[in-house]
Amino acid sequence: MNPVPLLSGCIWGPLANPRFGQILWVNPLPTAYKLCSFNCLYCRFGASDKVVTDVTPYIGDIPSANKILAEVEKMLRKGVEFDTIALSGNGEPTLHPEFPKLVHGIRKILKEKKINKTYALISNSSILVKDEIMTLVDEFDLPIFKLDSGRQETFERVNRPAPGIKYSKIVEQLEKIGPNIHLQTVFLAGPRGNLNATDIRLWIQVVRQIKPKVVEIYSINREFPGMGIEMVPLVILEELARKAEKNTGVKVVPYGNWR
């Protein structure tokens, strides 16, 4: 099955979503290719050869914060109806070199226009090692951070991070902000997945450490030929959610499978 097309501009939508209602997506990344610190097996955009934490070589392809903010204002002036405005895009949004300016700028626009909608961030957690990113978490009404595993080995197999990214450091940072965030996990069956008994046990243990506000779990809903991963049925996700809730005291919500 072919990958989902990349977002073609700074602003995309609004698009209907069963969790967030009508979402206005803000893409702070290039439109010609995916730019991310992970190369996840299940990424809907497909594989990438630009898996980095330093975006300096790609600066020319990254829209400036001023350009993105101007696009946001332009869209809002049209009176577009939406429920959530979300920073996400063609890769990891926190890689944007002016990310703090962008975050504060969107919040300022919403405040000035008296738009009381959900402001969300969807991140893979990798850039939380930077203090400037950690301090921005409270700017969002809905900060969502990925954690697909309970150990470095599985993290490397499923998320295929850029060199130098350490699973233990991500968990350490997530623990500091746990009560304020939603944690998101994609579960995968198959030989390269994260559904074996050891991985589930260690993941539950880490969720208990982080103590997020909510954990949202998914699986894939499309084929990834040759990747060694398979869909986990919703009934299994529901069972896993009950087990995780019992062992962590954290609310765990299973959702329909993720594209």
N, C-alpha and C positions, 0 to 999 in steps of 0.2 A: 504494500500500500504506500502511496506517495506521501511525503511529509505535508503538513499543513503550510500554506503560503505564509511568508513573513508579513508582518504589519507594514503597510506601504507608506506610512507617514508618522508624524509626531502624535497625532490624535486619531483614534479609531473608535467607531461606534456612534451612539450607544448600541450595545448588543445585549440581548436578553440572556440572563444567567439564572439558573434555579436557586443559587445561593445568594447572589448579590442584587437581584433584580436587573434593571437596565444599567449596564456598566459603560462608562466612558473611559476607554483605555488611554493612558499616556505612555508613549514609547520614547524613552530618552536615548535610544541606541540607533545604530545604522539601520537602513532599510534594505540594503543589498545583501546582507549576510548576518548570521547570528554572532553575537559577541558575548561570551559568557565565561565565567570562571569554572563552570562544570560542562561536561559533555555527556549528560545523562543518557543511559540506554534507551529510555522511553520518551525522550524529548519529542514533542509534536512537530518541531521544526526540523527534525533529523539531526544527523551528526554534523560536527563543525571542526574545522582545522584552526579556529581562532579561540583557543581555550586559554585564557590569560587572567592575571590579576592586575597587570600593568597595561593600560590601554593607550599609552603614549604613541605607539606606531599607528593607531587608528583614529587619532584626534580629528583628522580632516574629514572623517566620515560621520562624526558624532555631532548632532545638532547642539548648538549652544543653549544654555539655560534660558537666555533671553528669547531665542527663537521659539522654544517650546512654550514658554509662558505666554508669548504673543499668540500662539496657536490656541492655547487654552482659553485665553480671553476672547479671541475671535469666535470660538465655538460657543462660549457661554453667552456672548452678546446676541447670538441667534435664538436664544431662549430654548435651547435643546433640553428635553426632559430626560433626566437620569436619576438613578438612586445611589450609585456609587461611582466615584472617580478613583481610578486605580493606577498607581505607578507599577508597571510591569514591562512588557515589550519583548523585543527580539533578543532576549538573553537576560543577564543579570542587571537590573536597573541601578543598583548601588555602585556599579562601576563608573557611572557618569562622573567626569572630573569636576563638575560643579553640582554634585548631588545635593549638598546642604542648601545652596542657593535655590535650587529647583524645588525642594521640599517646602522651604519657607515661602517661596514665591507663590506656589499653588495655594497654600494655606491662607496667605494674605489676600489673594484674589477671591477665594470663597468667602472670607470674612467681609471684605469690602462690598461684595455683591449680595451679602446676607443670604448666601446659599447654604442651607443646613442639610448637607448630604454627607454620606459616609465617605471618608477619605482613607483609602487603603494602600498598603504596600504589599507586594507579593515578591518575596526574596528567597534566594537559596541559602541564606545565612552566612555565606563564605566571607563577606567583607565586614562582618561584625567585629573582626579583630581590630578594626580601626575605630578609635574612640569617637571620631567625628560622626561615624555612622551610628554608634550606640546611642549617642545623645539625641538623635533624631527620632527615636522610636516613639516617644510620647507625642510627637506631632501628628501621628496617625490615629484615626478612630479604630482602624482595623489593621494592625500590623501582623502579617502572616509570614512565618518563616518555615522553610523546609527542613526536615530531618528524616531521611529515609532509612536509617540504619542505627544499630547500637554498637558498632565497632568500626575501626579503621579499615579492616579488610573488606567488609561489605560496602562501606562508603566508597572505597576506591573502585570496586567492581561495578557498582550500580551508578554512581554519580560521576566517576572518572574525572576527578578534579584537576585543576591546573597544578603544576609542580609547586610544592611548598605549602599547600593547604593541609592543615592538620585537623583531623576529626576532633581530637581532644580539646583543641582550642575553641572550635565552634561550640562544643557542648559547654565549655567553661563560660563563654560569653552568653549563651542562651540561658544558663542558670541565673545570670544577673538580672535578666529582664523577664524571666518566665511568667510571673503573675500577670504581666501586661500584654501577652502575645497569644496568638493562635499558632499552634504547631501543625504542620501539614506533612503527611506521609503518604507516599505512593507505594503500595505493595504489589510485588510481582512474583508470580509463580515461575517455575522453570529453573534450569540449571544455573542461570546467572542471576536469579532473583534474590529476594530477601525474606522469604516466607518459611524457611526451615526453623525447627524448634529452637535452635541456639540463637538465631537472629531475632526471633520473636521475644525470647526471654531477655536478651540484652537490650532490645529496644524498649521494652516495658520498664526495665530498670532505669534507663536513661530518662524516659518520660517522668518517672517518679522523682528523679533528681531535679529536672528542670521545672516541674510543676507549672505548666502553662495554664492559661485560662481555659482553653479548649484544645483538643486534638481532633483534626479532621483527617480521615483516612479514605483513600481511593484505590482504584486499580486502573489499568489501561482499558481502552474500549476500541482498540484498533490493532491490527497485526503489525509486528515488527520482525519481518522475515530474517532469519539468520542471527538474531540478537540473543537467542536463548532465554527469552522472557515470554510469559503468558499471562492472560487475564486471570484475576482472582474473582470468583463470583461474589455477588453482593451478600449472599447468605453467609459466606465465610468471613467477609469483612464485618458483618454484624456480630458474628460469634467472637471475632477477635476484639471488637470494640467492647463487648461485655466483659471479656477477660481482662482487658487493659484497664477498664474503669474499676473493676474489683480490686486490682492489684496496685493501682496508683492513686485512687481517689480523685482522678481528673476526669472531667467529662470527655468522652470520646464519641465522635459522631461519624458513622459510615455514610458515605455518599455514593450515588451512582457513579459508574466508572468514568474515568477521565480521558478525554481525547487529546 
